[in-house]
Amino acid sequence: MKILVINAGSSSLKYQLIAMETESVLAKGTCERIGIAGGKLTHKANGKEFVIERELPNHTEAISLVLKELVDREAGVIASMDEIDAVGHRVVASGEAFTETTLVTDSVMKTMDEIAELAPLHNPAAILGINACRAVMPDKKMALVFDTSFHATMPDYAYLYAIDYEDYKNYKVRKYGAHGTSHKFVAGEAAKHLGKKPEELKIVTCHLGNGSSISAVDGGKCIDTSMGFTPLAGVPMGTRSGDIDVAAIEFLCRKKGMNMQEGLTYLNKKCGMAGVSGVSSDFRDLTAAQSEGNYRADLALKMFGYSCKKYVGAYMAALGGLDCIVFTAGVGENTPCVRKAVVSGLEAFGVKLDDGKNEYKNDGKIHDIAAKDSAVRILVIPTNEELVIARETAALV
């Protein structure tokens, strides 16, 4: 079985074609500047990279170009479209409408339109990609795999906000979380690595990147997560503020002459690591500046590590113990000083880091960076959200 995984943005589209028998990537690539002058497809297959510069006026044209490359004599990896068994689409938010992977139907797409406002930066783009695929591949089965599905197992006391309950019922304002496919993948891989069943473990998964979230996973199921109604909540991120007193938002808007929408843009785009450091949202730039004695870069990194540590500690309490901490995603996999900052000070709870192991060179493999006598294992696991989407799609169709 071959599954085509699609991750559509408003002006971009990422894809992978995965052979499920071996879970190997046959081809992958990115369409850039869709609907913008200067469109480009970068397609990787057969050990080569193929770049096509062509105007991509819409997602349908982009998908058509991708499919053409997949069957191309030189760049292709399949003889015909018949070899693609199904398509899996990444969707950020499902609200309460969907709690598991769902087959695409007209009725489902109607509901998708209705809940698009839950993730205004992501869901409308996903809908564009889904509709484009349906137009080009009308006979293919397609599945929606939601970032929020993994968090659907949270108990009500964990996902509810202390607002008027009728407002929750009427408007569905609650915690939904994000990065669910990543948290699910690395929690499962951690169990395999430790030779345990997921049901036997209490794990805190740290998906740390430009967007970051931390989840408490008990017996393979999420019981809490740091992101909230939107991806703005939780730890500070590349350009997002993370948790903040809502009254401070009103105060800032009033002082800076911003309306609510401008205030939200400010919190999403101009805060976080970039806002605190004044250097960059990229942790590579921050660590370089820190090594040169930049106070604000050092402050930003300390704030990030401290916030992550507090969530790890809180989830350790929520889980009633801890077997394993997992680091993943761009920052989690590649920034030793962040990993050290997150776990330092947790020795009293059985969390002990091996400084030497923490300084490993990223080779795409799983690394246990805990000290030998650590009661809690500390793993670094490369995430693979596309594989989760492919697995979910294959299982459904």
Helices and strands as residue ranges (DSSP letters): E 2-8, E 13-19, E 24-32, E 40-45, E 48-53, H 59-70, G 81-83, E 86-91, E 102-103, H 106-114, G 116-118, H 123-136, E 141-146, G 149-153, H 156-159, H 165-171, H 180-194, G 198-200, E 202-207, E 213-218, E 221-225, H 246-256, H 260-269, H 272-277, H 283-291, H 295-319, E 324-328, H 329-334, H 336-343, G 347-349, H 355-358, E 367-368, E 377-380, H 385-396
